[in-house]
Amino acid sequence: MQAAVRRPRAPEVTVHLFVAADGPGGAADRDYLAGVWQACGSLLGMTEAIPGLGHPVDLPAGSWDPRRTEVLAARRRGGAGVRQAVLRREQDTWCLSLVLAPEPGEALAWADLDALCTAVLGTPTPGVLGAVRLYTAYRAAPVPAPRLPAHTELRRSVPADPAAPASWPEHGARVEAGIAVWDVSAAGDDVTERRLLITCPVAHAEEPNAVSWIGAGPDLPLSPIARYLLHSAKVRYQLRVWRTGREALLALRDAADAAVADLLAATRPVAGARRAADIAAATATARTVDALQMRELGLIDGLTRLREMRRTVEIASTNMTGAGFGSDGAGGLFAEDHALAQWFLDQLDDDALYVDNALQRAERIGTLADSFPRTA
């Protein structure tokens, strides 16, 4: 891939947008992604093909074919600096990556580039797993350890989210080759958009593929940190889905347990001959069994979805580790991401256990109660 040299101290912004290929939005998600791709041309001036790669500028017919796992299109703006975008499919996810790395003489700050990115991204649809903005700076001096406080100039200039914790400058993470990363996102473990400040040695500015951008080669692979952030976004997306539906599922579990309690009370032996009361109790039991069976359908659906979600999060967590970040004591946001994934897995295990127990009670007690005589 051809890319101009990034001069030291020039601002650079990279955006990775991750959209579920089989998400809840369907056509709306695809339309949103196509709109962002077109905005890269109309708003950012990326109207040319990237030389030597053979990828089209416009999305070809069949771009949304679920069997495709490849680069779909790539585009750039000619002239000074580096302004490029790539749209690819990574298994079950559409990935749109763009970089804005102007020359120092263009006098564009991070805030200027960030405003352009905001205009391009627009309003996300439900299928957006996440978006990450990476603000990259190059430095000559090594980053001090172990707390990795961000330089005062970087604190002032980086477009941190207004809701970012005030302590973010004190929680950097060192990764390989002298690269350091700070999370300047809004507080919260289920945010859709993340913002990261990355500092790299000056030597990286001379490399044709940036740390935060994409790898070399005609297939334009995601950079290791972008791949890590893709899987981290999947964990946070599942966390949002879980939180949205959890209250209803737990309410359904409680309703099933209440029906089970009613059945146990209605089928408790009563001394003496009470024909009329027995008939009424049998009728009430029949109604309760019917209602309980309806709730069983919801419990079965909820339990299987919990198990599927648990497997999805487990795969994403494994892939985060495989990307090479956070498993070697890097600390900072990487340690927090891995801790979040493990906590979420534990929560899903707990929910699945309690829902499964409620389902077994409902099935077994409901079946036995339904076998009782309906009349005295």
C-alpha positions in Angstrom: 0.0 0.0 0.0 1.3 3.5 -0.8 1.2 6.1 1.9 3.0 9.3 2.5 5.4 9.8 5.4 3.8 11.1 8.6 6.0 13.9 9.9 6.7 14.1 13.6 4.3 16.1 15.7 1.7 16.3 12.9 -1.8 15.5 14.2 -3.3 12.2 13.0 -6.8 10.8 13.5 -7.8 7.3 12.7 -11.4 6.0 12.9 -12.5 2.4 12.9 -16.2 1.8 12.5 -17.6 -1.7 13.3 -21.0 -2.7 12.1 -22.6 -6.1 12.6 -23.1 -7.8 9.2 -26.1 -9.7 10.6 -27.2 -7.0 13.1 -30.8 -5.9 14.1 -30.8 -3.0 11.7 -30.4 -5.1 8.5 -30.9 -2.8 5.5 -30.8 0.3 7.7 -27.3 -0.7 8.9 -26.1 -1.2 5.4 -27.6 2.1 4.3 -25.8 3.9 7.2 -22.5 2.3 6.3 -22.9 3.2 2.6 -23.7 6.7 3.6 -20.5 7.0 5.7 -18.5 5.6 2.8 -20.0 8.2 0.4 -19.3 11.0 2.9 -15.6 10.0 2.9 -15.8 11.2 -0.7 -18.1 14.2 -0.5 -16.9 15.6 2.8 -13.3 14.5 3.0 -12.4 14.6 -0.7 -11.4 11.0 -1.0 -12.4 10.4 -4.6 -9.4 8.6 -6.0 -8.4 4.9 -5.9 -5.4 4.0 -3.9 -2.6 3.3 -6.4 -1.4 -0.2 -6.9 -4.1 -2.1 -5.1 -6.9 -2.6 -7.6 -9.7 -1.9 -5.2 -12.7 0.2 -6.5 -13.6 3.5 -5.0 -17.3 2.9 -5.2 -19.0 -0.1 -3.6 -19.4 -2.8 -6.2 -22.6 -4.8 -6.8 -22.9 -7.6 -4.3 -20.9 -5.8 -1.6 -23.3 -7.0 1.1 -23.1 -10.6 0.1 -22.7 -12.5 3.5 -20.2 -14.9 1.9 -17.7 -12.1 1.1 -14.7 -11.7 3.5 -12.4 -9.2 1.8 -11.7 -5.6 1.0 -14.8 -4.2 -0.7 -13.5 -0.7 -1.6 -10.7 1.7 -0.9 -10.3 5.4 -1.6 -8.0 8.4 -0.9 -7.6 12.1 -1.3 -4.6 13.1 -3.4 -2.2 15.8 -2.5 -0.2 16.4 0.7 -0.6 14.2 3.7 -2.5 10.9 4.0 -6.3 10.8 3.7 -7.5 7.2 3.0 -10.4 5.0 3.8 -11.0 1.2 3.5 -14.2 -0.8 3.7 -13.8 -4.5 4.4 -15.7 -7.4 5.9 -14.1 -9.3 8.8 -16.2 -12.5 9.2 -19.4 -11.2 10.8 -18.5 -7.5 10.8 -18.3 -4.7 8.4 -15.2 -2.6 9.2 -14.8 0.9 7.8 -11.4 2.5 8.6 -10.3 6.0 7.7 -7.2 8.0 8.5 -6.6 11.8 8.4 -2.9 12.6 8.6 -2.3 16.1 7.1 1.2 17.6 6.7 2.3 20.0 9.4 2.1 22.9 7.0 -1.7 22.4 6.6 -2.1 23.8 10.2 -4.9 21.4 11.1 -5.3 20.4 14.7 -6.8 17.3 16.2 -10.0 19.3 16.9 -10.3 20.2 13.2 -9.9 16.6 12.1 -12.2 15.4 14.8 -15.0 17.7 13.6 -14.7 16.2 10.1 -14.9 12.7 11.5 -18.1 13.6 13.5 -19.7 15.0 10.3 -18.8 11.8 8.4 -20.0 9.3 11.0 -23.4 10.9 11.5 -26.0 9.1 13.6 -25.3 5.4 14.2 -27.9 2.7 13.6 -28.7 -0.2 16.1 -26.3 -2.6 14.3 -23.2 -0.5 15.1 -21.0 -2.5 17.4 -18.8 0.4 18.1 -16.7 3.2 16.7 -13.1 4.1 17.8 -11.3 7.4 17.3 -7.5 7.1 17.6 -5.6 10.3 18.1 -1.9 9.6 17.3 1.1 11.7 18.3 4.8 11.1 17.6 7.5 11.9 20.2 11.2 11.8 20.5 11.5 11.1 24.2 10.4 7.8 25.8 7.2 7.7 27.9 8.0 7.5 31.7 6.9 4.5 33.7 5.0 3.2 35.5 2.0 5.6 35.7 2.5 7.0 32.2 1.1 10.4 32.8 0.1 12.2 29.5 2.1 15.2 28.6 0.5 18.5 29.5 0.4 19.6 25.8 -1.4 16.4 24.8 -3.9 16.8 27.6 -4.9 20.2 26.3 -5.0 19.3 22.6 -6.5 15.8 22.5 -10.4 15.9 21.8 -11.2 13.8 24.9 -14.9 13.1 25.4 -16.4 15.7 27.7 -17.6 12.9 29.9 -14.2 11.3 30.2 -12.9 10.8 33.8 -10.7 13.7 35.0 -8.1 11.1 36.0 -7.5 9.7 32.5 -4.1 11.3 32.0 -2.7 9.2 34.9 -3.8 5.9 33.5 -1.8 5.2 30.4 -0.8 1.7 29.2 2.6 0.9 27.6 2.5 -1.6 24.7 5.3 -2.9 22.5 7.9 -0.7 20.8 7.5 2.2 23.2 3.9 2.9 22.2 1.6 4.2 25.0 -2.2 4.4 25.0 -4.7 6.4 27.1 -8.5 6.0 27.1 -10.1 9.4 26.7 -13.6 8.0 26.3 -16.7 8.8 28.2 -17.0 7.0 31.5 -19.0 3.8 31.4 -18.3 0.2 30.3 -20.9 0.0 27.6 -20.2 3.1 25.5 -20.7 2.8 21.8 -17.8 5.2 20.9 -14.3 5.1 22.3 -11.6 7.6 22.0 -7.9 6.7 22.5 -4.8 8.8 22.6 -1.7 7.0 21.2 1.9 8.2 21.4 4.5 6.5 19.3 8.3 7.0 18.8 9.2 9.3 15.9 10.5 6.3 14.0 7.0 5.1 13.5 6.2 8.2 11.5 8.5 7.0 8.8 6.8 3.6 8.4 4.3 3.1 5.5 1.6 1.6 7.8 0.7 3.5 11.0 0.3 1.7 14.3 -3.4 2.7 14.5 -4.1 2.5 10.8 -3.9 -0.7 8.7 -1.3 -3.3 7.8 0.7 -3.6 4.7 -0.3 -5.7 1.7 -3.1 -5.7 -0.9 -5.6 -7.2 1.5 -5.2 -4.2 3.8 -5.5 -6.1 7.1 -6.6 -4.3 10.3 -3.7 -3.2 12.5 -3.3 -5.3 15.7 -4.7 -2.6 17.9 -7.7 -2.1 15.5 -8.4 -5.9 15.6 -8.2 -5.8 19.4 -10.7 -2.9 19.5 -13.0 -4.8 17.1 -13.4 -7.6 19.6 -13.6 -5.3 22.5 -16.4 -3.5 20.8 -18.2 -6.9 20.3 -18.1 -7.4 24.1 -19.5 -4.0 24.8 -22.2 -4.4 22.2 -23.3 -7.7 23.8 -23.2 -5.9 27.2 -25.6 -3.3 26.0 -28.0 -6.0 24.5 -27.9 -7.9 27.8 -28.6 -4.9 29.9 -31.5 -3.9 27.7 -33.3 -7.3 28.0 -32.2 -8.5 31.4 -34.9 -6.9 33.5 -37.7 -8.4 31.3 -36.0 -11.9 31.5 -35.7 -11.7 35.3 -39.3 -10.6 35.6 -40.3 -13.6 33.5 -38.3 -15.8 35.8 -40.0 -14.3 38.9 -43.5 -14.7 37.3 -42.8 -18.4 36.5 -41.7 -19.0 40.1 -44.8 -17.2 41.4 -46.9 -19.6 39.2 -45.0 -22.6 40.5 -45.8 -21.4 44.1 -49.5 -21.1 43.2 -49.5 -24.6 41.8 -47.9 -26.0 44.9 -50.5 -24.3 47.1 -53.4 -25.4 44.9 -52.3 -29.1 44.8 -51.6 -29.4 48.5 -53.8 -32.2 50.1 -56.8 -30.9 52.0 -58.5 -33.0 54.7 -62.3 -33.7 54.4 -64.7 -33.9 51.5 -64.9 -30.5 49.8 -66.2 -31.3 46.3 -67.0 -27.8 45.3 -63.7 -26.4 46.6 -61.8 -29.2 44.9 -63.5 -28.5 41.5 -62.6 -24.8 41.9 -59.0 -25.6 42.8 -58.7 -28.0 39.8 -60.0 -25.3 37.5 -57.5 -22.7 38.9 -54.7 -25.3 38.6 -55.5 -25.8 34.9 -55.4 -22.1 34.3 -52.1 -21.7 36.2 -50.5 -24.6 34.3 -51.5 -23.0 31.0 -50.0 -19.7 32.1 -46.9 -21.4 33.3 -46.4 -23.2 30.0 -46.6 -19.8 28.2 -43.9 -18.5 30.4 -41.8 -21.6 29.8 -41.6 -20.5 26.1 -40.0 -17.2 27.1 -37.6 -18.9 29.6 -36.4 -21.3 26.9 -35.9 -18.4 24.5 -34.1 -16.4 27.1 -31.9 -19.2 28.3 -30.7 -20.2 24.8 -29.9 -16.6 24.0 -27.9 -16.2 27.2 -25.9 -19.2 26.3 -25.3 -17.9 22.8 -24.3 -14.5 24.1 -22.0 -16.2 26.6 -20.2 -18.0 23.8 -20.0 -14.9 21.7 -18.4 -12.9 24.5 -16.0 -15.8 25.2 -14.9 -15.9 21.6 -14.4 -12.1 21.6 -12.4 -12.2 24.8 -10.2 -14.9 23.5 -9.6 -12.9 20.3 -8.7 -9.8 22.4 -6.0 -11.9 24.1 -4.9 -13.2 20.7 -4.4 -9.7 19.4 -1.6 -9.3 21.9 -2.9 -6.6 24.2 -3.6 -6.8 27.9 -2.4 -10.3 28.6 1.1 -9.2 29.4 0.5 -6.8 32.2 0.2 -3.7 30.0 -2.4 -2.3 32.4 -4.6 0.7 31.7 -7.5 0.3 29.3 -6.4 -3.2 28.2 -6.5 -4.6 31.8 -9.9 -2.9 32.3 -11.2 -4.4 29.0 -10.2 -7.9 30.0 -11.6 -7.5 33.5 -14.9 -6.3 32.0 -15.1 -9.3 29.7 -14.5 -11.7 32.6 -17.0 -10.0 34.8 -19.6 -10.2 32.0 -18.9 -13.9 31.5 -19.5 -14.5 35.2 -22.8 -12.5 35.1 -24.0 -14.5 32.1 -23.2 -17.7 33.8 -25.1 -16.6 36.9 -28.1 -15.5 34.9 -28.1 -18.7 32.8 -28.0 -20.8 36.0 -30.9 -19.1 37.7 -33.1 -19.0 34.5 -32.3 -22.7 33.9 -33.3 -23.6 37.4 -36.6 -21.6 37.1 -37.3 -23.4 33.8 -36.7 -26.8 35.3 -39.0 -26.0 38.2 -41.7 -24.8 35.8 -41.4 -27.8 33.5 -41.4 -30.5 36.1 -43.9 -29.1 38.5 -46.1 -27.9 35.7 -46.1 -31.4 34.2 -46.9 -33.1 37.4 -49.7 -30.6 38.3 -51.2 -31.0 34.8 -51.5 -34.8 35.4 -53.8 -34.3 38.4 -57.5 -34.9 37.8 -59.4 -31.8 36.6 -62.5 -32.6 38.6 -63.1 -34.1 42.1 
